[in-house]
């Protein structure tokens, strides 16, 4: 029978002991100590001026003019009033002599310092308490003489309001530690006022902590309500966009499909149709198919919850000749003039320029049939210039009211505004119409190219 010997490893012999998980109590204690180090040591000299607060209360919210401006500094005024109260207590306790003035100044400085450096004001208040106890001649209270009692209590209140509840708890614990040490060391000489300080400050700091927690809860609820409202708005918008897409598909896509089919079948219904007629029907079909393709792409964007750039190539100014050729086949005489050094522009500028020219020529076809048009493109140093101008229609009496909704100019302006450009659209003195657009293009530095 073999005897087995077990060796117990002590924590000092365990090389993995520093990496083993700690207990929840240990982690809570370490977090608390880190909070003390951060709030009252590392941030002791942090500059945090008390900001103005716009009056929004039921009474202060009704103030106007200079009274409203004064109300914005009400919190600063309350701290100043506390400093005045501390000085008055010092004078009343010392009889108003020079020593009482010095004591009052020592007690006032920490109160005023809470306006800019709250954590440092707490440490200075403890130091001021010791200095006042040394300089003062009152032997009835210890360790806080009357002016120090008022000063330190005000400092605890202001620091608790301006910081987080964790900081308020640490200031109270350090105050208790200071009071117990002072009471233990000098209790046989003076009367103690540690208990009144701790009890009264604990009640006030507890009320402030509850106020902090309630305000944080209100902010969380408000933020959650905002997120919910945004999500509800997005869902409503998506539903509306889906409805619009469905209506567009049911109405426009159906009719455009009929046009394309009829245009394709029409030449076969006429015996020996002339070439011009065949070409015209082919052009109609090509335009109907292109419109259907563009419509499906737009409907896909409208239906999408998150807009993404389409995968299909978007038209640019390089495709403008095809657009002009298509327009010329309808009978509109169009001339194109390009000035400046032709270069590749950002995709948004290229697409917007193409759409603006397309819409301007469409307006010419609708409102000035039979007129001629000119498209001028200017590549300049700061961007791209466009000028689309058409002559007056040869027979104005034959123009029928356009069935369009009149959103062409609005759409062009929206594109130009999106690119921070400029646009003018107005009739010409000769009776035609002119659209002038400038689209800025940021210059690319050599280093960033």
C-alpha positions as CSV (number, residue, x, y, z in Angstrom):
1,X,0.0,0.0,0.0
2,X,1.4,3.3,-1.1
3,X,1.1,6.4,1.0
4,X,0.5,9.6,-0.9
5,X,1.8,12.8,0.5
6,X,0.0,16.1,-0.4
7,X,1.9,19.4,-0.4
8,X,-0.1,22.5,0.4
9,X,1.1,25.7,-1.4
10,X,1.0,28.9,0.5
11,X,-0.1,32.1,-1.2
12,X,3.5,33.3,-1.2
13,X,4.5,30.2,-3.2
14,X,1.7,30.5,-5.7
15,X,3.1,32.4,-8.8
16,X,-0.5,32.9,-10.1
17,X,-1.9,34.5,-7.0
18,X,-1.6,38.1,-8.3
19,X,-3.7,37.1,-11.3
20,X,-6.5,35.3,-9.6
21,X,-9.8,37.2,-9.4
22,X,-10.4,39.2,-6.3
23,X,-13.6,39.1,-4.2
24,X,-16.4,41.6,-4.9
25,X,-15.7,43.3,-1.5
26,X,-12.0,43.8,-2.4
27,X,-12.8,45.2,-5.8
28,X,-15.4,47.6,-4.3
29,X,-12.8,48.8,-1.8
30,X,-10.2,49.3,-4.5
31,X,-12.7,51.2,-6.6
32,X,-13.6,53.4,-3.7
33,X,-9.9,54.2,-3.0
34,X,-9.3,54.9,-6.7
35,X,-12.3,57.3,-6.6
36,X,-10.8,59.1,-3.5
37,X,-7.5,59.4,-5.3
38,X,-9.1,60.7,-8.5
39,X,-11.6,63.1,-6.9
40,X,-9.7,64.7,-4.1
41,X,-6.0,64.3,-5.0
42,X,-5.5,64.2,-8.7
43,X,-8.3,66.7,-9.3
44,X,-7.5,68.9,-6.4
45,X,-6.2,71.7,-8.6
46,X,-8.6,71.2,-11.4
47,X,-10.1,74.5,-12.6
48,X,-13.8,74.2,-12.7
49,X,-15.5,77.6,-12.7
50,X,-19.1,77.6,-11.7
51,X,-21.0,78.5,-15.0
52,X,-23.9,80.9,-15.3
53,X,-27.3,79.3,-15.3
54,X,-30.1,80.6,-17.5
55,X,-33.2,81.3,-15.3
56,X,-35.9,78.7,-16.2
57,X,-37.8,78.5,-13.0
58,X,-41.5,79.5,-12.6
59,X,-40.5,82.9,-11.2
60,X,-37.1,83.6,-12.6
61,X,-38.2,82.5,-16.1
62,X,-40.5,85.5,-16.3
63,X,-37.7,88.0,-15.7
64,X,-36.7,90.3,-18.6
65,X,-33.7,92.4,-19.4
66,X,-31.1,93.2,-16.7
67,X,-33.1,91.3,-14.0
68,X,-32.8,88.2,-16.1
69,X,-29.1,88.7,-16.5
70,X,-28.7,89.1,-12.7
71,X,-30.7,86.0,-12.1
72,X,-28.2,84.0,-14.2
73,X,-25.6,84.7,-11.5
74,X,-27.9,83.7,-8.6
75,X,-25.8,80.7,-7.6
76,X,-22.6,82.8,-7.4
77,X,-24.6,85.3,-5.3
78,X,-25.6,82.6,-2.8
79,X,-22.0,81.5,-2.4
80,X,-21.0,85.2,-1.8
81,X,-23.8,85.5,0.7
82,X,-22.4,82.5,2.5
83,X,-19.0,84.1,2.6
84,X,-20.5,87.3,4.1
85,X,-22.3,85.2,6.7
86,X,-19.0,83.6,7.6
87,X,-17.3,87.0,8.1
88,X,-20.2,88.2,10.2
89,X,-20.0,85.2,12.5
90,X,-16.2,85.8,12.9
91,X,-16.8,89.4,13.8
92,X,-19.5,88.5,16.3
93,X,-17.4,85.8,17.9
94,X,-14.3,87.9,18.2
95,X,-15.7,91.3,18.9
96,X,-14.7,92.9,15.6
97,X,-11.1,93.4,16.4
98,X,-8.1,92.7,14.1
99,X,-7.8,89.0,15.1
100,X,-11.5,88.4,14.3
101,X,-11.0,90.0,10.8
102,X,-8.0,87.7,10.2
103,X,-10.1,84.7,11.3
104,X,-12.9,85.8,9.1
105,X,-10.6,86.0,6.1
106,X,-9.2,82.6,6.8
107,X,-12.7,81.2,7.0
108,X,-14.0,83.1,3.9
109,X,-11.3,82.1,1.4
110,X,-12.3,78.3,1.2
111,X,-16.0,79.3,0.7
112,X,-15.1,81.6,-2.3
113,X,-12.7,79.0,-3.7
114,X,-15.5,76.6,-4.2
115,X,-16.5,78.8,-7.2
116,X,-13.4,77.7,-9.2
117,X,-11.7,74.7,-7.5
118,X,-14.1,72.7,-5.4
119,X,-11.7,69.9,-4.4
120,X,-9.0,72.3,-3.4
121,X,-11.5,74.3,-1.4
122,X,-12.2,71.3,0.8
123,X,-8.5,70.7,1.7
124,X,-8.1,74.5,2.3
125,X,-11.1,74.4,4.6
126,X,-9.5,71.7,6.8
127,X,-6.3,73.8,6.9
128,X,-8.2,76.9,7.6
129,X,-10.0,75.1,10.5
130,X,-6.6,74.3,12.1
131,X,-5.3,77.9,11.6
132,X,-8.4,79.5,13.0
133,X,-8.3,77.1,16.0
134,X,-4.7,78.3,16.6
135,X,-5.3,82.0,16.1
136,X,-8.8,82.1,17.8
137,X,-9.4,82.6,21.5
138,X,-12.7,80.8,21.9
139,X,-12.4,77.8,24.1
140,X,-16.0,76.7,24.1
141,X,-16.0,74.7,20.8
142,X,-13.5,72.3,19.3
143,X,-12.2,71.6,16.7
144,X,-14.4,74.0,14.7
145,X,-14.7,77.5,16.1
146,X,-17.9,79.2,15.1
147,X,-16.6,80.9,11.9
148,X,-14.8,77.6,10.9
149,X,-18.0,75.6,11.6
150,X,-20.1,77.8,9.2
151,X,-17.3,77.9,6.6
152,X,-16.6,74.2,6.5
153,X,-20.3,73.3,6.4
154,X,-20.8,75.7,3.5
155,X,-17.8,74.2,1.7
156,X,-19.2,70.6,2.2
157,X,-22.5,71.7,0.8
158,X,-21.1,73.5,-2.3
159,X,-18.6,70.7,-3.1
160,X,-21.4,68.1,-2.8
161,X,-23.6,70.1,-5.2
162,X,-20.8,70.7,-7.7
163,X,-19.4,67.2,-7.7
164,X,-20.7,63.6,-7.6
165,X,-22.2,61.8,-4.6
166,X,-19.0,59.7,-4.3
167,X,-16.9,62.9,-3.7
168,X,-19.5,64.1,-1.1
169,X,-19.1,60.8,0.8
170,X,-15.3,61.1,0.9
171,X,-15.4,64.7,2.1
172,X,-17.8,63.7,4.9
173,X,-15.6,60.7,5.9
174,X,-12.4,62.8,5.9
175,X,-14.2,65.5,8.0
176,X,-15.2,62.7,10.5
177,X,-11.6,61.4,10.6
178,X,-10.3,64.9,11.3
179,X,-12.9,65.5,14.0
180,X,-12.2,62.2,15.8
181,X,-8.4,62.9,15.7
182,X,-8.8,66.4,17.0
183,X,-11.4,65.3,19.7
184,X,-9.2,62.5,20.8
185,X,-6.1,64.6,21.1
186,X,-7.6,67.7,22.8
187,X,-10.9,66.6,24.4
188,X,-9.6,67.1,27.9
189,X,-9.0,70.8,27.2
190,X,-12.0,71.8,25.0
191,X,-15.6,71.0,24.4
192,X,-16.3,69.0,21.3
193,X,-18.7,70.0,18.4
194,X,-17.8,67.0,16.2
195,X,-21.2,65.3,16.6
196,X,-23.2,68.4,15.6
197,X,-21.0,68.9,12.5
198,X,-21.2,65.3,11.4
199,X,-25.0,64.9,12.1
200,X,-26.0,68.2,10.4
201,X,-23.6,67.7,7.5
202,X,-24.7,64.1,7.0
203,X,-28.4,65.2,6.7
204,X,-27.6,68.0,4.2
205,X,-25.3,65.8,2.1
206,X,-27.8,63.0,2.1
207,X,-30.4,65.4,0.7
208,X,-28.0,66.6,-1.9
209,X,-27.2,63.0,-2.9
210,X,-30.9,62.2,-3.3
211,X,-31.2,65.3,-5.5
212,X,-28.2,64.2,-7.6
213,X,-29.7,60.7,-8.1
214,X,-33.1,62.1,-9.0
215,X,-31.7,64.6,-11.5
216,X,-29.6,61.8,-13.1
217,X,-32.6,59.6,-13.3
218,X,-34.6,62.4,-15.0
219,X,-31.7,62.9,-17.5
220,X,-31.6,59.2,-18.3
221,X,-35.4,59.1,-18.8
222,X,-35.2,62.2,-21.0
223,X,-32.4,60.7,-23.0
224,X,-34.3,57.5,-23.4
225,X,-37.5,59.4,-24.5
226,X,-35.4,61.2,-27.0
227,X,-34.0,58.0,-28.4
228,X,-37.5,56.5,-28.5
229,X,-38.9,59.5,-30.3
230,X,-36.1,59.4,-32.9
231,X,-36.7,55.7,-33.5
232,X,-40.4,56.3,-33.8
233,X,-39.8,59.1,-36.2
234,X,-37.5,56.9,-38.3
235,X,-40.0,54.1,-38.4
236,X,-42.8,56.5,-39.4
237,X,-40.5,58.0,-42.1
238,X,-39.6,54.6,-43.4
239,X,-43.3,53.6,-43.6
240,X,-44.1,56.8,-45.5
241,X,-41.2,56.2,-47.9
242,X,-42.3,52.6,-48.4
243,X,-45.8,53.8,-49.2
244,X,-44.5,56.4,-51.7
245,X,-42.3,53.8,-53.3
246,X,-45.2,51.5,-53.7
247,X,-47.4,54.2,-55.2
248,X,-44.7,55.2,-57.6
249,X,-44.1,51.7,-58.7
250,X,-47.8,51.0,-59.2
251,X,-48.4,54.2,-61.2
252,X,-45.3,55.3,-63.0
253,X,-43.6,52.0,-63.6
254,X,-46.8,50.5,-65.0
255,X,-47.3,53.3,-67.5
256,X,-43.7,53.4,-68.5
257,X,-43.7,49.7,-69.1
258,X,-46.8,50.1,-71.4
259,X,-45.0,52.9,-73.3
260,X,-41.9,50.7,-73.8
261,X,-44.0,47.8,-75.0
262,X,-46.1,49.9,-77.4
263,X,-43.1,51.6,-78.8
264,X,-41.4,48.3,-79.5
265,X,-44.6,46.8,-81.1
266,X,-45.7,49.9,-83.1
267,X,-43.4,49.5,-86.1
268,X,-44.7,46.0,-86.7
269,X,-48.2,47.2,-86.9
270,X,-47.6,49.4,-89.9
271,X,-46.6,48.0,-93.3
272,X,-43.3,49.3,-94.6
273,X,-42.9,52.0,-92.0
274,X,-40.6,54.9,-92.9
275,X,-37.1,54.8,-91.3
276,X,-37.8,58.0,-89.4
277,X,-40.8,56.4,-87.7
278,X,-38.9,53.3,-86.7
279,X,-36.1,55.4,-85.3
280,X,-38.5,57.6,-83.4
281,X,-40.2,54.5,-81.8
282,X,-36.8,53.0,-81.0
283,X,-35.8,56.3,-79.2
284,X,-39.1,56.2,-77.3
285,X,-38.5,52.7,-76.2
286,X,-34.9,53.4,-75.1
287,X,-36.0,56.4,-73.1
288,X,-38.8,54.4,-71.5
289,X,-36.4,51.6,-70.5
290,X,-33.8,54.0,-69.2
291,X,-36.6,55.8,-67.1
292,X,-37.7,52.4,-65.7
293,X,-34.1,51.5,-64.7
294,X,-33.6,54.9,-63.0
295,X,-37.0,54.6,-61.3
296,X,-36.2,51.2,-59.9
297,X,-32.9,52.5,-58.6
298,X,-34.6,55.5,-56.9
299,X,-37.3,53.2,-55.4
300,X,-34.6,51.0,-54.0
301,X,-33.1,54.1,-52.2
302,X,-36.5,55.2,-51.0
303,X,-37.3,51.7,-49.6
304,X,-33.9,51.4,-47.9
305,X,-33.8,52.1,-44.2
306,X,-30.2,53.3,-44.4
307,X,-29.3,55.1,-47.5
308,X,-26.2,53.7,-49.3
309,X,-24.5,54.8,-52.5
310,X,-25.9,52.9,-55.4
311,X,-23.6,50.2,-56.9
312,X,-24.5,51.2,-60.5
313,X,-22.3,54.0,-62.1
314,X,-23.9,57.4,-61.9
315,X,-23.9,59.7,-64.9
316,X,-21.2,62.3,-65.1
317,X,-20.3,65.2,-67.4
318,X,-18.5,62.6,-69.6
319,X,-22.0,61.2,-70.4
320,X,-23.4,64.5,-71.3
321,X,-22.9,64.0,-75.1
322,X,-25.3,61.0,-75.0
323,X,-27.9,63.2,-73.2
324,X,-27.6,65.9,-75.8
325,X,-27.8,63.4,-78.6
326,X,-31.0,62.0,-77.1
327,X,-32.5,65.5,-76.8
328,X,-31.5,66.4,-80.4
329,X,-33.5,63.3,-81.6
330,X,-36.6,64.9,-80.1
331,X,-36.1,67.9,-82.4
332,X,-34.4,70.3,-80.0
333,X,-31.3,72.0,-81.4
334,X,-28.6,72.0,-78.6
335,X,-25.1,73.4,-78.7
336,X,-22.5,72.7,-76.2
337,X,-19.5,74.9,-75.3
338,X,-16.7,73.9,-72.9
339,X,-14.2,76.4,-71.6
340,X,-11.2,75.9,-69.3
341,X,-9.1,72.8,-68.6
342,X,-11.4,69.8,-68.5
343,X,-10.7,67.7,-65.3
344,X,-12.3,65.1,-63.2
345,X,-14.5,66.6,-60.5
346,X,-16.0,65.0,-57.3
347,X,-18.7,62.5,-58.0
348,X,-21.4,64.6,-56.3
349,X,-20.5,67.7,-58.4
350,X,-20.4,65.6,-61.6
351,X,-23.8,64.0,-60.9
352,X,-25.5,67.3,-59.9
353,X,-24.2,69.1,-63.0
354,X,-25.5,66.3,-65.2
355,X,-28.9,66.4,-63.5
356,X,-29.1,70.2,-63.7
357,X,-28.4,70.2,-67.4
358,X,-30.9,67.3,-67.9
359,X,-33.7,69.2,-66.0
360,X,-33.0,72.5,-67.7
361,X,-33.3,70.9,-71.2
362,X,-36.4,69.0,-70.1
363,X,-37.9,72.4,-69.1
364,X,-37.0,73.7,-72.5
365,X,-38.8,70.8,-74.2
366,X,-41.9,71.4,-72.1
367,X,-42.1,75.2,-72.1
368,X,-40.4,76.2,-75.3
369,X,-40.9,73.5,-78.0
370,X,-39.2,74.2,-81.2
371,X,-36.6,76.6,-79.6
372,X,-32.9,76.1,-79.6
373,X,-30.7,75.8,-76.5
374,X,-27.1,76.3,-75.5
375,X,-25.2,74.5,-72.8
376,X,-22.1,76.3,-71.6
377,X,-19.7,74.5,-69.2
378,X,-16.8,76.4,-67.7
379,X,-14.0,74.7,-65.7
380,X,-12.5,77.4,-63.5
381,X,-10.0,77.3,-60.6
382,X,-12.6,77.4,-57.8
383,X,-15.2,75.1,-59.3
384,X,-17.6,74.5,-62.2
385,X,-19.8,76.9,-64.0
386,X,-23.0,76.0,-65.9
387,X,-25.2,78.1,-68.1
388,X,-28.2,76.7,-69.9
389,X,-30.1,79.2,-72.0
390,X,-32.9,78.7,-74.5
391,X,-34.3,81.0,-77.2
392,X,-38.0,82.0,-77.1
393,X,-40.4,79.4,-78.7
394,X,-41.1,80.2,-82.4
395,X,-44.9,79.7,-81.9
396,X,-45.9,80.8,-78.3
397,X,-49.6,80.4,-79.1
398,X,-49.1,76.7,-79.7
399,X,-47.7,76.0,-76.3
400,X,-50.0,73.9,-74.1
401,X,-49.9,74.0,-70.3
402,X,-47.3,71.6,-69.0
403,X,-48.6,68.7,-66.9
404,X,-45.5,68.9,-64.7
405,X,-45.8,69.7,-61.0
406,X,-43.3,72.6,-61.3
407,X,-40.6,71.1,-59.1
408,X,-37.8,71.2,-61.6
409,X,-36.3,74.5,-60.5
410,X,-36.8,73.6,-56.9
411,X,-34.9,70.3,-57.4
412,X,-32.0,72.1,-59.1
413,X,-31.8,74.6,-56.3
414,X,-31.8,71.8,-53.7
415,X,-28.8,70.2,-55.5
416,X,-26.9,73.5,-55.7
417,X,-27.6,74.3,-52.0
418,X,-26.4,70.9,-51.0
419,X,-23.1,71.6,-52.6
420,X,-22.9,75.2,-51.2
421,X,-23.2,76.6,-54.7
422,X,-25.1,79.5,-56.3
423,X,-27.9,79.5,-58.8
424,X,-30.0,82.0,-60.7
425,X,-32.9,81.3,-63.0
426,X,-34.7,84.1,-64.9
427,X,-36.2,84.9,-68.3
428,X,-33.9,86.5,-70.8
429,X,-34.6,89.9,-72.4
430,X,-35.2,88.1,-75.7
431,X,-38.0,86.1,-74.3
432,X,-36.2,82.9,-73.5
433,X,-35.0,81.4,-70.2
434,X,-31.6,81.1,-68.6
435,X,-30.3,79.0,-65.7
436,X,-26.8,79.9,-64.3
437,X,-25.1,77.7,-61.7
438,X,-21.8,77.7,-60.0
439,X,-20.7,74.6,-58.0
440,X,-17.6,75.2,-55.9
441,X,-14.9,72.5,-55.8
442,X,-12.3,72.6,-53.0
443,X,-8.8,72.8,-54.2
444,X,-6.7,69.7,-53.4
445,X,-3.3,70.4,-52.0
446,X,-0.3,68.6,-53.3
447,X,0.3,66.9,-50.0
448,X,-3.2,65.7,-49.8
449,X,-3.4,64.6,-53.4
